[in-house]
Amino acid sequence: MQTKETPKLGFTEFAETWNGRLAMLGFVIGIATELLTGQGILSQLGLM
């Protein structure tokens, strides 16, 4: 009898779900910061 061991690293469904959630959160925070400061992200970083 063979048991399938779940991977701890790599492209797992759990990791991809959290990656998507954190990406959406970062996008919303970036847009909110731009709205509050009136500057784009590159301007805030001093690159423009």
GICORGI-V761355 format. One record per residue. RES is the residue in three letters. SS is DSSP state (A for helix, B for strand, O for the rest). OMEGA is omega in whole degrees, 0 to 359 (999 if undefined). D_LAST is the distance of its C-alpha to the last C-alpha in whole Angstrom. Layout:
res->RES ss->SS omega->OMEGA d_last->D_LAST
res->RES ss->SS omega->OMEGA d_last->D_LAST
This chain:
res->MET ss->O omega->182 d_last->62
res->GLN ss->O omega->177 d_last->58
res->THR ss->O omega->180 d_last->55
res->LYS ss->O omega->180 d_last->52
res->GLU ss->O omega->179 d_last->49
res->THR ss->O omega->180 d_last->46
res->PRO ss->O omega->180 d_last->43
res->LYS ss->O omega->182 d_last->41
res->LEU ss->O omega->175 d_last->38
res->GLY ss->O omega->184 d_last->36
res->PHE ss->O omega->177 d_last->36
res->THR ss->O omega->180 d_last->38
res->GLU ss->A omega->179 d_last->38
res->PHE ss->A omega->181 d_last->38
res->ALA ss->A omega->181 d_last->34
res->GLU ss->A omega->177 d_last->33
res->THR ss->A omega->180 d_last->34
res->TRP ss->A omega->177 d_last->32
res->ASN ss->A omega->178 d_last->29
res->GLY ss->A omega->180 d_last->29
res->ARG ss->A omega->181 d_last->29
res->LEU ss->A omega->177 d_last->27
res->ALA ss->A omega->178 d_last->24
res->MET ss->A omega->178 d_last->25
res->LEU ss->A omega->178 d_last->25
res->GLY ss->A omega->179 d_last->21
res->PHE ss->A omega->179 d_last->20
res->VAL ss->A omega->178 d_last->22
res->ILE ss->A omega->178 d_last->20
res->GLY ss->A omega->179 d_last->17
res->ILE ss->A omega->180 d_last->18
res->ALA ss->A omega->179 d_last->19
res->THR ss->A omega->178 d_last->17
res->GLU ss->A omega->179 d_last->14
res->LEU ss->A omega->182 d_last->17
res->LEU ss->A omega->184 d_last->18
res->THR ss->A omega->182 d_last->15
res->GLY ss->O omega->180 d_last->14
res->GLN ss->O omega->174 d_last->10
res->GLY ss->O omega->182 d_last->9
res->ILE ss->A omega->180 d_last->9
res->LEU ss->A omega->177 d_last->6
res->SER ss->A omega->179 d_last->5
res->GLN ss->A omega->179 d_last->8
res->LEU ss->O omega->179 d_last->8
res->GLY ss->O omega->181 d_last->6
res->LEU ss->O omega->179 d_last->4
res->MET ss->O omega->999 d_last->0
